[in-house]
Amino acid sequence: MTTAGTTGSAARCPGPASVVFDRTLGAYDFGPRHPMSPLRVDLTMRLAEEAGVLDHLEVVDAPIATDDLIATVHEPALIEAVVRVGEQPGRVAEDRGLGTEDNPVFPGMHRASAHVVGATHEAFRRVWTGESLHSANITGGLHHAMPDRASGFCIYNDVAVGIRWLLDRGAQRVAYVDVDVHHGDGVERIFWDDPRVLTISLHESGQFLFPGTGFPDDTGGEGAAGSAVNVALPPGTGDSGWLRAFHAVVPPLLREFAPEVLVTQHGCDSHADDPLADLTLSVDGQRAAYVALHELAHEVAGGRWVATGGGGYAVFGVVPRAWTHLLAVVAGHPVDPASPVPPGWRDYLRERFDAPAPQRMTDGARATYRPWEEGYDPGTWLDRAVHATRTSVFPLHGLDPAAW
């Protein structure tokens, strides 16, 4: 068994690191009954501050994206619809995914959504120009939005806008790794025909979970075969299975593709306590993925790493700890999982929300896994899923799917 996230986890970032954030990003708010509460971001930043993580990150104000920048990915008709419904209460545009149960309309929707795009774009800009080696926007990662419509809590696809911006400035190879429990369908679809962008998504199988896509034989469009990679995991997959799948697929492909920039989406709704999905990871398993991606950024992309948030709906017990670990890894100063949750943050949760807070930054899990090199077991659903992905995609990159 291999213990994930132990070797190299204490390595300091050899360059400047930043997080793009200001509290007005909380205006991206579908209302008090919606699962994607902006409170999760506020609580994360409060916990990161209490834990000393922000001492090692430059905190950068988030600009608001221009309509022209958003239109590099999204159709003008969608932008116009978002502006219209946000200015006229009661209006909907269901043909554009606006006013649905997933995406209820709220006042100022366009400005709030453009603010998220602007924050992510600033993270991309800083990494591409060298102002930051790593940069994060935990309010970003709205990976379901399509060019012509909003989808799955996502109005504009901030990640796709950032990747498009890189391509427009001469980037030839950008890799995107999505560890949200839901398939990163919007980013994949937007770059489906572009061999310059490698999208890798590890998610609960679309047989059981929204958006119902992302299967092993979905490998990219004409002229871009192998540019899309999907690992469709069985419900109930926990740390050991998830990490086994990750390490069997992601590192070999990233090493072969050799991206100039690594972009990652860190939805933490793969946690066992998340109310919207069926994987069973711990905060420790999620942290191990962050450490692995950080190490891969340095190995394959010269350290150039843009990290975003994403899903995650266990607002008090999971998201703040998971994303504080993410920001700590981005900063190059990882938080010891065994460390206590700062008492000031726990008091804030109790006094402000009458909510219990976790005692430590760990769930007490070991986050171990059996490496793929130790053998493929066709009797397990997980191994069959991994094998299907490797069989579909590895030959398209000149890799042997049977190689250990």
C-alpha positions in Angstrom: 0.0 0.0 0.0 1.1 3.5 -0.7 0.3 6.4 1.6 -0.7 9.4 -0.4 0.3 12.9 0.3 3.2 12.2 2.6 6.3 12.4 0.4 6.9 15.9 -0.9 3.9 17.3 1.0 6.1 19.6 3.0 8.0 21.0 0.0 7.8 24.8 -0.1 6.7 26.5 -3.3 9.9 27.9 -5.0 8.0 31.0 -6.3 5.3 33.5 -5.3 1.8 32.2 -4.7 -1.5 34.1 -4.6 -5.2 33.7 -4.0 -7.7 36.0 -5.8 -10.4 37.0 -3.4 -12.6 39.8 -2.1 -15.7 39.3 0.0 -18.0 40.8 -2.6 -17.6 37.6 -4.6 -20.2 36.3 -2.2 -22.8 38.1 -4.4 -22.8 34.9 -6.5 -25.7 33.7 -4.4 -28.7 31.6 -5.6 -30.6 32.2 -2.3 -30.9 30.7 1.2 -32.4 27.4 0.1 -29.9 26.6 -2.6 -27.1 24.1 -1.8 -24.3 26.3 -3.2 -24.1 28.8 -0.5 -21.5 31.5 -0.7 -21.0 30.9 3.0 -18.7 28.0 2.2 -16.2 30.4 0.6 -16.4 32.9 3.5 -15.9 30.2 6.0 -12.9 28.8 4.1 -11.2 32.2 3.9 -11.8 32.8 7.6 -10.4 29.4 8.5 -7.4 29.9 6.2 -6.7 33.2 7.9 -7.1 31.7 11.4 -4.8 28.8 10.5 -2.1 31.2 9.2 -2.4 30.0 5.6 -3.0 33.5 4.3 0.3 34.6 5.8 2.0 32.8 2.9 -0.3 33.9 0.1 -0.6 37.2 -1.6 -4.4 38.0 -1.4 -5.3 39.8 -4.7 -8.5 41.7 -5.3 -10.8 40.2 -7.9 -11.6 42.3 -11.0 -14.9 42.0 -12.9 -14.6 40.4 -16.3 -15.7 42.4 -19.3 -18.4 41.1 -21.6 -15.8 40.8 -24.4 -13.7 38.5 -22.2 -16.8 36.4 -21.3 -17.8 36.3 -25.0 -14.5 34.5 -25.9 -16.4 31.4 -24.7 -20.1 32.3 -24.3 -22.6 33.3 -27.0 -23.7 36.9 -26.8 -27.3 35.7 -26.5 -26.5 34.0 -23.2 -24.8 37.1 -21.8 -27.7 39.2 -22.9 -30.1 36.8 -21.2 -28.1 36.8 -18.0 -28.1 40.6 -17.9 -31.9 40.8 -18.7 -33.1 38.3 -16.1 -30.9 39.8 -13.4 -32.3 43.3 -14.0 -36.0 42.4 -14.2 -37.3 40.4 -11.2 -39.5 37.5 -12.2 -38.0 37.1 -15.6 -36.6 33.7 -16.6 -34.9 32.3 -19.7 -35.2 28.6 -19.3 -33.9 28.0 -22.8 -30.7 29.4 -21.5 -30.8 27.5 -18.2 -31.9 30.5 -16.2 -34.7 30.4 -13.8 -34.5 26.6 -13.3 -34.3 24.8 -10.0 -30.5 24.5 -10.4 -30.0 28.1 -11.5 -32.6 30.4 -10.0 -32.4 34.0 -11.1 -31.1 36.6 -8.6 -30.7 40.4 -8.9 -27.4 41.4 -10.4 -26.7 37.9 -11.7 -24.5 39.1 -14.6 -22.2 41.2 -12.5 -21.8 38.6 -9.8 -21.1 35.9 -12.4 -18.7 38.2 -14.3 -16.9 38.8 -11.0 -16.2 35.1 -10.6 -14.9 35.0 -14.2 -12.7 38.0 -13.5 -11.2 36.4 -10.4 -10.3 33.3 -12.2 -8.9 35.2 -15.2 -6.7 37.2 -12.8 -5.3 33.9 -11.4 -4.6 32.7 -15.0 -3.0 36.1 -15.8 -0.7 36.1 -12.9 0.5 32.6 -13.6 1.0 33.2 -17.3 2.9 36.4 -16.7 5.0 34.9 -13.9 3.7 37.2 -11.2 2.6 34.1 -9.3 3.9 30.6 -9.8 0.7 29.2 -8.3 -2.6 31.1 -8.0 -6.0 30.1 -6.8 -9.6 31.2 -6.9 -11.8 29.1 -4.7 -15.0 30.8 -5.9 -14.3 29.6 -9.4 -14.5 26.2 -11.0 -18.0 26.6 -12.5 -17.3 23.8 -14.9 -20.8 22.9 -16.2 -21.7 26.1 -18.0 -21.9 25.7 -21.8 -21.3 28.3 -24.5 -25.1 28.9 -25.0 -26.6 28.1 -21.6 -26.1 28.0 -17.8 -26.1 24.5 -16.2 -25.6 22.9 -12.8 -25.2 26.0 -10.6 -22.8 27.5 -13.2 -23.7 30.6 -15.1 -20.5 31.4 -16.9 -17.6 28.9 -17.3 -14.8 30.8 -15.7 -12.3 28.0 -16.2 -12.9 27.8 -19.9 -12.5 31.6 -20.2 -9.2 31.3 -18.5 -8.0 28.5 -20.7 -9.2 30.3 -23.8 -7.2 33.4 -22.7 -4.1 31.2 -22.4 -4.5 29.8 -25.9 -5.1 33.3 -27.3 -1.8 34.3 -25.8 0.2 31.5 -27.4 -0.1 28.6 -25.1 0.1 25.3 -27.0 -0.6 22.8 -24.3 -2.9 23.3 -21.3 -3.9 20.5 -19.1 -7.1 20.6 -17.0 -7.7 18.1 -14.2 -11.1 18.1 -12.6 -11.6 16.2 -9.3 -15.2 17.4 -8.6 -17.6 14.5 -8.0 -19.6 15.7 -11.1 -18.2 15.3 -14.6 -16.5 18.5 -15.9 -18.7 18.5 -19.0 -18.7 22.2 -19.9 -14.9 22.5 -20.0 -14.6 19.3 -21.9 -17.3 20.2 -24.4 -15.8 23.7 -25.1 -12.4 22.2 -25.9 -13.7 18.9 -27.4 -12.1 19.6 -30.8 -8.9 21.3 -29.6 -5.8 19.1 -29.2 -4.0 21.9 -27.3 -6.2 21.2 -24.3 -6.2 18.0 -22.3 -9.2 17.6 -20.0 -9.1 14.9 -17.4 -12.2 14.3 -15.2 -12.5 11.9 -12.3 -16.1 11.7 -11.2 -19.0 9.5 -10.0 -20.3 7.7 -13.1 -22.9 9.5 -15.1 -25.0 6.4 -14.8 -26.0 7.7 -11.4 -25.2 11.4 -11.1 -25.7 14.7 -12.9 -24.8 15.6 -15.7 -25.0 12.0 -16.9 -22.0 12.2 -19.1 -18.3 11.5 -19.0 -17.7 7.9 -20.0 -14.4 6.2 -20.9 -15.0 6.2 -24.6 -15.6 10.0 -24.7 -12.1 10.9 -25.8 -12.3 14.1 -27.9 -13.5 15.3 -31.2 -12.1 15.0 -34.7 -8.5 16.0 -34.8 -8.3 15.9 -31.1 -8.6 12.2 -30.2 -7.3 11.6 -26.7 -7.8 15.2 -25.6 -10.7 14.2 -23.3 -10.2 11.7 -20.5 -12.9 10.4 -18.3 -12.7 8.1 -15.2 -16.3 7.2 -14.3 -16.1 5.9 -10.7 -18.6 3.6 -9.0 -20.8 5.0 -6.2 -19.2 4.4 -2.8 -15.6 4.9 -4.0 -13.5 6.1 -1.1 -10.0 7.3 -0.6 -8.1 4.1 -1.5 -10.1 3.5 -4.7 -10.1 7.1 -5.8 -6.4 7.6 -5.3 -5.7 4.3 -7.0 -7.7 5.5 -10.0 -6.0 9.0 -10.0 -2.5 7.6 -9.9 -3.2 5.0 -12.6 -4.4 7.6 -15.0 -3.4 11.2 -14.3 0.4 11.2 -13.8 1.2 9.1 -17.0 -1.0 11.3 -19.2 0.3 14.6 -17.8 3.9 13.5 -18.2 3.3 12.5 -21.8 1.3 15.7 -22.6 3.8 18.0 -20.9 1.5 21.0 -20.4 2.8 24.6 -20.1 0.2 25.3 -17.4 -1.7 22.9 -15.2 -5.3 24.0 -14.3 -7.2 22.1 -11.7 -10.8 22.2 -10.4 -11.2 21.1 -6.8 -14.9 20.4 -6.1 -14.9 18.7 -2.7 -18.3 17.2 -3.1 -16.6 13.8 -3.4 -16.6 13.7 0.5 -18.6 11.1 2.3 -20.7 13.8 4.0 -21.6 15.7 0.9 -25.4 15.6 0.5 -25.5 15.6 -3.3 -23.4 12.6 -4.3 -22.3 9.2 -3.5 -18.5 9.0 -3.2 -17.0 8.5 0.2 -13.7 10.3 0.3 -12.3 11.9 3.5 -10.7 15.4 3.8 -7.4 13.4 4.1 -8.0 11.8 0.7 -8.8 15.1 -0.9 -5.7 16.7 0.6 -3.7 13.9 -0.9 -5.0 14.8 -4.3 -4.0 18.4 -3.8 -0.5 17.4 -2.8 -0.2 15.1 -5.8 -1.4 17.8 -8.2 1.1 20.3 -6.7 3.9 17.9 -7.3 2.8 17.2 -10.8 2.6 20.9 -11.6 6.3 21.2 -10.7 7.2 18.0 -12.5 5.4 18.6 -15.8 4.6 22.3 -16.1 7.5 24.2 -14.5 5.3 24.8 -11.4 2.8 26.9 -13.3 -0.5 26.0 -11.6 -4.0 27.6 -11.5 -6.3 26.0 -8.9 -10.0 26.7 -8.6 -12.8 25.6 -6.3 -16.0 24.0 -7.6 -18.7 21.9 -5.9 -18.9 21.1 -2.2 -22.1 21.3 -0.1 -21.2 20.1 3.4 -20.8 23.8 4.2 -19.6 23.6 7.8 -17.8 20.3 8.3 -16.0 19.7 5.0 -15.6 22.5 2.5 -13.7 25.0 4.7 -11.2 22.3 5.9 -10.7 20.9 2.4 -10.1 24.2 0.7 -7.9 25.5 3.5 -5.7 22.5 2.8 -5.8 23.3 -0.9 -4.8 26.9 -0.2 -2.0 25.7 2.1 -0.7 23.4 -0.6 -0.9 26.3 -3.1 1.1 28.5 -0.7 3.8 25.8 -0.2 3.1 25.6 3.5 0.8 22.6 4.0 -1.2 22.4 7.2 -0.5 19.3 9.3 -3.8 17.2 9.1 -3.4 16.4 12.8 -3.5 20.0 13.8 -6.5 21.3 15.7 -9.1 23.5 14.0 -8.3 27.0 15.3 -10.6 27.8 18.3 -11.5 31.2 17.0 -13.0 29.7 13.9 -14.9 27.0 15.9 -16.3 29.7 18.2 -17.4 31.7 15.2 -19.3 28.7 13.8 -21.0 28.1 17.2 -21.9 31.7 18.0 -22.9 32.8 14.5 -24.6 29.6 13.2 -25.1 27.4 16.2 -23.2 24.8 14.2 -20.8 22.2 15.5 -17.3 22.4 14.2 -14.8 19.6 13.5 -12.0 19.4 16.1 -9.1 18.7 13.8 -8.0 19.4 10.2 -8.2 15.6 9.6 -10.9 13.0 9.3 -8.5 10.5 10.8 -8.2 8.6 7.5 -4.8 7.2 6.3 -5.4 7.9 2.6 -3.6 4.8 1.4 -4.0 3.0 -1.9 -2.7 0.1 -3.8 -0.7 1.2 -6.9 -1.9 0.1 -10.3 1.6 -1.4 -10.8 0.7 -4.1 -8.3 -1.9 -5.6 -10.7 -5.3 -5.2 -12.3 -8.2 -7.0 -10.7 -11.0 -7.4 -13.2 -13.3 -8.7 -10.4 -13.7 -5.1 -9.0 -15.8 -2.4 -10.5 -13.2 0.2 -9.7 -10.5 -1.6 -11.6 -12.7 -2.2 -14.6 -13.5 1.5 -14.7 -9.8 2.4 -14.6 -8.9 -0.2 -17.1 -11.6 1.1 -19.5 -10.2 4.6 -19.4 -6.6 3.5 -19.9 -7.7 1.2 -22.8 -9.6 4.0 -24.5 -7.1 6.8 -24.1 -3.6 5.6 -23.4 -2.9 4.4 -27.0 -4.0 7.8 -28.3 -1.0 9.2 -26.4 1.4 6.5 -27.4 1.1 4.9 -24.0 0.6 1.1 -23.3 -2.6 0.6 -21.3 -1.2 -2.7 -20.0 2.1 -1.2 -18.9 2.8 -1.0 -15.2 
